[in-house]
Amino acid sequence: QVQLVESGGGSVQAGGSLRLSCAASRRTSSSYLMGWFRQAPGKEREFVGTSIRNGGNTYYADSVKGRFTISRDNAENTVYLQMNSLKSEDTAVYYCAARRYYSSTWSRAVDYDYWGQGTQVTVSS
């Protein structure tokens, strides 16, 4: 079992930046996947991006590619989501998620075993 706690959400104007943090109760280095999802009101939860342990690769949804960056700090057991050039359509509750073992897929919510409680991000235009 692992607990994930997100922080860093808030309100920002369009074009601004925020950095979300996800503190894990277990070593982040032991998780094969550390990902971020988001859910806007009335919409389904959608994939934002993920960090894969082996090789350190990261993958992003097309909607955030080039603007968002995921990084792992294994010494602090924390994963970050740096969000730049924010748009109003980025407004959502952002969730951190983790999967311990190998998976051939990583963009579906069912690919992850553990979830944080979410943090609200509001971008005003």
Secondary structure by P-SEA (a helix, b strand, c coil): cbbbbbcbbbbbcccbbbbbbbbbccccccccccbbbbbccccccccccccccccbbbbbcccccccbbbbbcccccbbbbbbcccccccccbbbbbbbccccccccccccccccccbbbbbbcc
